[in-house]
Amino acid sequence: MDEQKAIERVKRETAYRNKYNASHYDRIATTFPLGTRERISSSGDSLNNYIKQAVLEKLERDGL
């Protein structure tokens, strides 16, 4: 029974996180040419952080 309670708790927590993220963040899917992932990874930064930083820097330069 404890296992079932744990499963239900995890489901509730996941649903809460999904609802929170949906109301606080934009999710954007992009595609890049093959090899881009390796090029970004070689910078030593995470893919997510590298892309976020590049986009935010461009928005700042463009005055948006």
C-alpha positions in Angstrom: 0.0 0.0 0.0 2.9 2.4 0.7 4.1 1.9 -2.8 0.7 2.9 -4.2 0.7 6.0 -2.0 4.2 6.9 -3.2 3.1 6.6 -6.9 0.1 8.8 -6.3 2.2 11.4 -4.6 4.7 11.5 -7.4 1.8 11.9 -9.9 0.4 14.8 -7.9 3.8 16.4 -7.7 4.4 16.0 -11.4 1.0 17.5 -12.2 1.7 20.5 -10.0 5.1 21.1 -11.6 3.6 20.8 -15.1 0.8 23.3 -14.2 3.3 25.7 -12.6 5.7 25.5 -15.5 2.9 26.0 -18.1 1.8 29.2 -16.3 5.3 30.7 -15.7 7.4 29.7 -18.7 7.3 29.7 -22.5 8.4 26.4 -24.1 9.9 26.7 -27.5 11.0 23.8 -29.7 13.7 24.5 -32.3 15.6 22.5 -34.8 19.3 23.0 -35.9 21.5 21.5 -38.5 23.2 18.2 -37.6 26.4 18.8 -35.6 25.1 21.9 -33.8 24.7 20.0 -30.5 28.3 18.9 -30.6 29.5 22.4 -31.4 27.6 23.9 -28.5 28.6 21.1 -26.1 32.3 21.8 -26.9 31.8 25.3 -25.4 31.5 23.6 -22.0 28.1 25.1 -21.4 24.8 23.2 -21.3 22.7 23.3 -24.4 19.8 25.0 -22.7 22.0 27.7 -21.0 23.9 28.4 -24.2 20.8 28.8 -26.3 19.0 30.9 -23.6 22.0 33.2 -23.3 22.3 33.6 -27.1 18.6 34.5 -27.5 18.5 36.9 -24.5 21.7 38.7 -25.8 20.2 39.1 -29.2 16.9 40.4 -27.8 18.9 43.0 -25.8 21.0 44.1 -28.8 17.8 44.4 -30.8 16.2 46.5 -28.1 13.3 44.1 -27.5 
